Amino acid sequence: MTPKPATPAQKDRLEDPRPRQPHWKTDFSVDWDATDYVSRREFTRFLGLSSAGLAAGTTLVAVAGSLPRQTPQAPRVRLGRVEDFPPGTSQAFEYPQKGQFSLLVRHDDGTFSAFGQKCPHLGCAVYYAPHSRKLECPCHEGFFNARTGDVISGPPQRGLNRVELELRDGEVWAVGGGGH
Ligand code: FES
């Protein structure tokens, strides 16, 4: 059998004295010396700049952390006169800010307590159950002490947020706490 004559491309390849290179090298030729030189210098500059940025950021955070913080003043809200709340009842009120609710409870002995109404488990609104004298969460049967806000039973891991009350001149005022 006679061998086929070489194609022009095969002839070129046979006659070209240079070492053969894969296509990707000829298609994407790169001057490695120049590339290495530039990238090394740029990399060094990048390292220097990022180290300086990191040091500046750390200093800023440290300075910001050491500044005295201003705690927002708790609002004072008048809830009503003492006689507006019969013993054994409860009243929801908007506190400490709009859209957040708290619950005022007047106990049988005439004393008051108040708590943020949001259950610390998954956020349902708790209510006062006069028959049990407890605060109850209807979502997963969480029960709280109506005087202390502590968890009695159920899934909540912590108690309710207490609202600070003030009784003055026969009036009940919310003066702090509550919220989520
Ligand atoms: S949200 Fe209150 S017990 Fe789950």
py3Dmol code that shows the C-alpha trace and the ligand (Angstrom):
import py3Dmol

protein = """\
ATOM      1  CA  MET A   1       0.000   0.000   0.000  1.00  0.00           C
ATOM      2  CA  THR A   2       1.377   3.402  -1.017  1.00  0.00           C
ATOM      3  CA  PRO A   3       1.506   6.096   1.698  1.00  0.00           C
ATOM      4  CA  LYS A   4      -0.730   9.104   1.178  1.00  0.00           C
ATOM      5  CA  PRO A   5       1.020  12.334   0.195  1.00  0.00           C
ATOM      6  CA  ALA A   6       1.441  14.825   3.062  1.00  0.00           C
ATOM      7  CA  THR A   7      -1.050  17.702   3.288  1.00  0.00           C
ATOM      8  CA  PRO A   8       0.315  21.301   3.192  1.00  0.00           C
ATOM      9  CA  ALA A   9      -0.228  21.669   6.960  1.00  0.00           C
ATOM     10  CA  GLN A  10       1.661  18.441   7.639  1.00  0.00           C
ATOM     11  CA  LYS A  11       4.461  19.608   5.319  1.00  0.00           C
ATOM     12  CA  ASP A  12       4.672  22.941   7.195  1.00  0.00           C
ATOM     13  CA  ARG A  13       4.916  21.113  10.462  1.00  0.00           C
ATOM     14  CA  LEU A  14       7.642  18.809   9.173  1.00  0.00           C
ATOM     15  CA  GLU A  15       9.665  21.685   7.746  1.00  0.00           C
ATOM     16  CA  ASP A  16       9.290  24.034  10.765  1.00  0.00           C
ATOM     17  CA  PRO A  17      12.492  23.584  12.867  1.00  0.00           C
ATOM     18  CA  ARG A  18      10.980  25.193  16.012  1.00  0.00           C
ATOM     19  CA  PRO A  19       9.791  22.845  18.784  1.00  0.00           C
ATOM     20  CA  ARG A  20       6.118  22.103  18.481  1.00  0.00           C
ATOM     21  CA  GLN A  21       3.794  23.936  20.857  1.00  0.00           C
ATOM     22  CA  PRO A  22       0.245  23.168  21.836  1.00  0.00           C
ATOM     23  CA  HIS A  23      -2.394  25.362  20.219  1.00  0.00           C
ATOM     24  CA  TRP A  24      -3.324  27.150  23.431  1.00  0.00           C
ATOM     25  CA  LYS A  25       0.214  28.463  23.800  1.00  0.00           C
ATOM     26  CA  THR A  26       0.293  29.950  20.346  1.00  0.00           C
ATOM     27  CA  ASP A  27      -3.273  31.270  20.587  1.00  0.00           C
ATOM     28  CA  PHE A  28      -2.725  32.917  23.990  1.00  0.00           C
ATOM     29  CA  SER A  29       0.889  33.918  23.890  1.00  0.00           C
ATOM     30  CA  VAL A  30       2.093  35.623  27.047  1.00  0.00           C
ATOM     31  CA  ASP A  31       5.332  37.376  27.804  1.00  0.00           C
ATOM     32  CA  TRP A  32       6.040  35.607  31.082  1.00  0.00           C
ATOM     33  CA  ASP A  33       8.967  37.779  32.139  1.00  0.00           C
ATOM     34  CA  ALA A  34       6.989  40.996  31.812  1.00  0.00           C
ATOM     35  CA  THR A  35       3.894  39.428  33.367  1.00  0.00           C
ATOM     36  CA  ASP A  36       5.795  38.066  36.358  1.00  0.00           C
ATOM     37  CA  TYR A  37       7.490  41.383  36.943  1.00  0.00           C
ATOM     38  CA  VAL A  38       4.266  43.403  36.872  1.00  0.00           C
ATOM     39  CA  SER A  39       2.182  40.988  38.906  1.00  0.00           C
ATOM     40  CA  ARG A  40       4.824  40.683  41.602  1.00  0.00           C
ATOM     41  CA  ARG A  41       5.062  44.422  41.978  1.00  0.00           C
ATOM     42  CA  GLU A  42       1.307  44.838  41.939  1.00  0.00           C
ATOM     43  CA  PHE A  43       0.869  42.023  44.391  1.00  0.00           C
ATOM     44  CA  THR A  44       3.337  43.648  46.782  1.00  0.00           C
ATOM     45  CA  ARG A  45       1.476  46.941  46.459  1.00  0.00           C
ATOM     46  CA  PHE A  46      -1.841  45.159  47.035  1.00  0.00           C
ATOM     47  CA  LEU A  47      -0.458  43.506  50.171  1.00  0.00           C
ATOM     48  CA  GLY A  48       0.813  46.826  51.474  1.00  0.00           C
ATOM     49  CA  LEU A  49      -2.460  48.624  50.802  1.00  0.00           C
ATOM     50  CA  SER A  50      -4.654  45.897  52.245  1.00  0.00           C
ATOM     51  CA  SER A  51      -2.488  45.694  55.394  1.00  0.00           C
ATOM     52  CA  ALA A  52      -2.730  49.450  55.830  1.00  0.00           C
ATOM     53  CA  GLY A  53      -6.519  49.311  55.280  1.00  0.00           C
ATOM     54  CA  LEU A  54      -6.866  46.511  57.795  1.00  0.00           C
ATOM     55  CA  ALA A  55      -4.821  48.393  60.386  1.00  0.00           C
ATOM     56  CA  ALA A  56      -6.879  51.564  59.824  1.00  0.00           C
ATOM     57  CA  GLY A  57     -10.159  49.629  60.093  1.00  0.00           C
ATOM     58  CA  THR A  58      -9.074  47.910  63.304  1.00  0.00           C
ATOM     59  CA  THR A  59      -8.056  51.251  64.799  1.00  0.00           C
ATOM     60  CA  LEU A  60     -11.410  52.795  63.855  1.00  0.00           C
ATOM     61  CA  VAL A  61     -13.355  49.913  65.410  1.00  0.00           C
ATOM     62  CA  ALA A  62     -11.262  50.138  68.592  1.00  0.00           C
ATOM     63  CA  VAL A  63     -11.816  53.902  68.837  1.00  0.00           C
ATOM     64  CA  ALA A  64     -15.565  53.577  68.139  1.00  0.00           C
ATOM     65  CA  GLY A  65     -15.846  50.837  70.779  1.00  0.00           C
ATOM     66  CA  SER A  66     -14.168  52.957  73.437  1.00  0.00           C
ATOM     67  CA  LEU A  67     -16.496  55.953  72.939  1.00  0.00           C
ATOM     68  CA  PRO A  68     -19.234  56.299  75.565  1.00  0.00           C
ATOM     69  CA  ARG A  69     -22.587  55.124  74.237  1.00  0.00           C
ATOM     70  CA  GLN A  70     -25.703  57.162  74.590  1.00  0.00           C
ATOM     71  CA  THR A  71     -28.568  54.980  75.703  1.00  0.00           C
ATOM     72  CA  PRO A  72     -31.860  56.308  74.384  1.00  0.00           C
ATOM     73  CA  GLN A  73     -34.020  57.853  77.054  1.00  0.00           C
ATOM     74  CA  ALA A  74     -36.910  55.530  77.976  1.00  0.00           C
ATOM     75  CA  PRO A  75     -40.237  57.180  77.183  1.00  0.00           C
ATOM     76  CA  ARG A  76     -42.633  58.061  80.001  1.00  0.00           C
ATOM     77  CA  VAL A  77     -46.168  57.112  79.110  1.00  0.00           C
ATOM     78  CA  ARG A  78     -49.227  57.697  81.251  1.00  0.00           C
ATOM     79  CA  LEU A  79     -51.380  54.561  81.239  1.00  0.00           C
ATOM     80  CA  GLY A  80     -54.299  55.860  83.264  1.00  0.00           C
ATOM     81  CA  ARG A  81     -55.604  56.302  86.782  1.00  0.00           C
ATOM     82  CA  VAL A  82     -55.270  53.407  89.227  1.00  0.00           C
ATOM     83  CA  GLU A  83     -59.061  52.989  89.415  1.00  0.00           C
ATOM     84  CA  ASP A  84     -59.191  52.527  85.615  1.00  0.00           C
ATOM     85  CA  PHE A  85     -57.740  49.048  86.136  1.00  0.00           C
ATOM     86  CA  PRO A  86     -59.870  46.750  88.293  1.00  0.00           C
ATOM     87  CA  PRO A  87     -57.966  44.002  90.170  1.00  0.00           C
ATOM     88  CA  GLY A  88     -57.701  40.748  88.198  1.00  0.00           C
ATOM     89  CA  THR A  89     -57.678  42.462  84.788  1.00  0.00           C
ATOM     90  CA  SER A  90     -55.115  43.341  82.159  1.00  0.00           C
ATOM     91  CA  GLN A  91     -54.680  46.035  79.573  1.00  0.00           C
ATOM     92  CA  ALA A  92     -52.472  46.102  76.454  1.00  0.00           C
ATOM     93  CA  PHE A  93     -50.740  49.350  75.621  1.00  0.00           C
ATOM     94  CA  GLU A  94     -48.314  50.573  72.985  1.00  0.00           C
ATOM     95  CA  TYR A  95     -44.861  50.715  74.600  1.00  0.00           C
ATOM     96  CA  PRO A  96     -41.914  51.402  74.398  1.00  0.00           C
ATOM     97  CA  GLN A  97     -42.526  52.636  70.866  1.00  0.00           C
ATOM     98  CA  LYS A  98     -45.177  52.651  68.190  1.00  0.00           C
ATOM     99  CA  GLY A  99     -45.989  49.170  66.949  1.00  0.00           C
ATOM    100  CA  GLN A 100     -44.610  47.439  70.068  1.00  0.00           C
ATOM    101  CA  PHE A 101     -47.098  46.309  72.656  1.00  0.00           C
ATOM    102  CA  SER A 102     -46.891  45.628  76.352  1.00  0.00           C
ATOM    103  CA  LEU A 103     -49.349  44.226  78.828  1.00  0.00           C
ATOM    104  CA  LEU A 104     -50.315  45.776  82.153  1.00  0.00           C
ATOM    105  CA  VAL A 105     -51.690  43.402  84.774  1.00  0.00           C
ATOM    106  CA  ARG A 106     -53.424  44.486  87.959  1.00  0.00           C
ATOM    107  CA  HIS A 107     -53.255  41.705  90.484  1.00  0.00           C
ATOM    108  CA  ASP A 108     -55.917  40.759  93.027  1.00  0.00           C
ATOM    109  CA  ASP A 109     -54.007  42.521  95.800  1.00  0.00           C
ATOM    110  CA  GLY A 110     -54.087  45.790  93.837  1.00  0.00           C
ATOM    111  CA  THR A 111     -50.428  45.765  92.740  1.00  0.00           C
ATOM    112  CA  PHE A 112     -49.340  46.175  89.125  1.00  0.00           C
ATOM    113  CA  SER A 113     -46.840  44.562  86.799  1.00  0.00           C
ATOM    114  CA  ALA A 114     -46.245  44.988  83.089  1.00  0.00           C
ATOM    115  CA  PHE A 115     -44.263  43.144  80.410  1.00  0.00           C
ATOM    116  CA  GLY A 116     -43.516  43.312  76.728  1.00  0.00           C
ATOM    117  CA  GLN A 117     -46.248  41.312  75.044  1.00  0.00           C
ATOM    118  CA  LYS A 118     -43.996  39.517  72.576  1.00  0.00           C
ATOM    119  CA  CYS A 119     -43.267  35.922  73.514  1.00  0.00           C
ATOM    120  CA  PRO A 120     -39.497  35.290  73.559  1.00  0.00           C
ATOM    121  CA  HIS A 121     -40.024  31.929  71.859  1.00  0.00           C
ATOM    122  CA  LEU A 122     -41.336  32.855  68.404  1.00  0.00           C
ATOM    123  CA  GLY A 123     -42.906  36.221  68.980  1.00  0.00           C
ATOM    124  CA  CYS A 124     -46.629  35.537  69.485  1.00  0.00           C
ATOM    125  CA  ALA A 125     -48.544  37.957  71.702  1.00  0.00           C
ATOM    126  CA  VAL A 126     -49.013  36.711  75.260  1.00  0.00           C
ATOM    127  CA  TYR A 127     -52.206  37.461  77.191  1.00  0.00           C
ATOM    128  CA  TYR A 128     -53.273  37.435  80.809  1.00  0.00           C
ATOM    129  CA  ALA A 129     -55.486  34.502  81.825  1.00  0.00           C
ATOM    130  CA  PRO A 130     -57.441  35.591  84.948  1.00  0.00           C
ATOM    131  CA  HIS A 131     -58.538  32.015  85.713  1.00  0.00           C
ATOM    132  CA  SER A 132     -54.949  30.776  86.064  1.00  0.00           C
ATOM    133  CA  ARG A 133     -53.378  34.137  87.076  1.00  0.00           C
ATOM    134  CA  LYS A 134     -50.661  33.499  84.482  1.00  0.00           C
ATOM    135  CA  LEU A 135     -49.505  35.067  81.263  1.00  0.00           C
ATOM    136  CA  GLU A 136     -50.051  32.582  78.472  1.00  0.00           C
ATOM    137  CA  CYS A 137     -48.768  32.277  74.945  1.00  0.00           C
ATOM    138  CA  PRO A 138     -51.383  30.639  72.723  1.00  0.00           C
ATOM    139  CA  CYS A 139     -48.946  29.511  70.037  1.00  0.00           C
ATOM    140  CA  HIS A 140     -47.052  26.730  71.818  1.00  0.00           C
ATOM    141  CA  GLU A 141     -48.462  26.821  75.315  1.00  0.00           C
ATOM    142  CA  GLY A 142     -45.821  28.923  76.953  1.00  0.00           C
ATOM    143  CA  PHE A 143     -46.727  30.045  80.485  1.00  0.00           C
ATOM    144  CA  PHE A 144     -45.207  32.940  82.404  1.00  0.00           C
ATOM    145  CA  ASN A 145     -45.462  34.201  85.960  1.00  0.00           C
ATOM    146  CA  ALA A 146     -47.686  37.311  85.812  1.00  0.00           C
ATOM    147  CA  ARG A 147     -45.756  39.041  88.618  1.00  0.00           C
ATOM    148  CA  THR A 148     -42.177  38.347  87.523  1.00  0.00           C
ATOM    149  CA  GLY A 149     -42.470  37.446  83.819  1.00  0.00           C
ATOM    150  CA  ASP A 150     -40.410  34.294  84.428  1.00  0.00           C
ATOM    151  CA  VAL A 151     -41.082  31.154  82.395  1.00  0.00           C
ATOM    152  CA  ILE A 152     -43.242  28.607  84.204  1.00  0.00           C
ATOM    153  CA  SER A 153     -43.435  26.019  81.431  1.00  0.00           C
ATOM    154  CA  GLY A 154     -43.351  25.576  77.675  1.00  0.00           C
ATOM    155  CA  PRO A 155     -40.736  26.201  75.005  1.00  0.00           C
ATOM    156  CA  PRO A 156     -39.623  29.784  75.840  1.00  0.00           C
ATOM    157  CA  GLN A 157     -36.054  29.843  77.111  1.00  0.00           C
ATOM    158  CA  ARG A 158     -36.277  33.184  78.855  1.00  0.00           C
ATOM    159  CA  GLY A 159     -38.867  35.344  80.521  1.00  0.00           C
ATOM    160  CA  LEU A 160     -40.785  38.376  79.306  1.00  0.00           C
ATOM    161  CA  ASN A 161     -39.232  41.829  79.223  1.00  0.00           C
ATOM    162  CA  ARG A 162     -40.422  43.777  82.241  1.00  0.00           C
ATOM    163  CA  VAL A 163     -41.815  47.284  81.842  1.00  0.00           C
ATOM    164  CA  GLU A 164     -40.861  49.604  84.698  1.00  0.00           C
ATOM    165  CA  LEU A 165     -43.915  51.221  86.258  1.00  0.00           C
ATOM    166  CA  GLU A 166     -44.337  54.245  88.440  1.00  0.00           C
ATOM    167  CA  LEU A 167     -47.398  55.052  90.555  1.00  0.00           C
ATOM    168  CA  ARG A 168     -47.688  58.741  91.225  1.00  0.00           C
ATOM    169  CA  ASP A 169     -50.663  60.818  92.392  1.00  0.00           C
ATOM    170  CA  GLY A 170     -53.055  57.961  91.664  1.00  0.00           C
ATOM    171  CA  GLU A 171     -51.763  57.483  88.127  1.00  0.00           C
ATOM    172  CA  VAL A 172     -49.915  54.594  86.496  1.00  0.00           C
ATOM    173  CA  TRP A 173     -46.936  55.419  84.281  1.00  0.00           C
ATOM    174  CA  ALA A 174     -44.680  53.237  82.154  1.00  0.00           C
ATOM    175  CA  VAL A 175     -41.172  54.606  82.551  1.00  0.00           C
ATOM    176  CA  GLY A 176     -38.777  52.089  80.968  1.00  0.00           C
ATOM    177  CA  GLY A 177     -38.030  48.552  79.816  1.00  0.00           C
ATOM    178  CA  GLY A 178     -40.345  46.422  77.740  1.00  0.00           C
ATOM    179  CA  GLY A 179     -39.656  45.944  74.055  1.00  0.00           C
ATOM    180  CA  HIS A 180     -38.276  42.794  72.471  1.00  0.00           C
TER     181      HIS A 180
END
"""
ligand_1 = """\
4
FES
S -44.349 31.669 70.479
Fe -44.864 31.626 72.552
S -44.563 29.612 73.129
Fe -44.007 29.639 71.064
"""
view = py3Dmol.view(width=600, height=400)
view.addModel(protein, "pdb")
view.setStyle({"model": 0}, {"cartoon": {"style": "trace"}})
view.addModel(ligand_1, "xyz")
view.setStyle({"model": 1}, {"stick": {}})
view.zoomTo()
view.show()
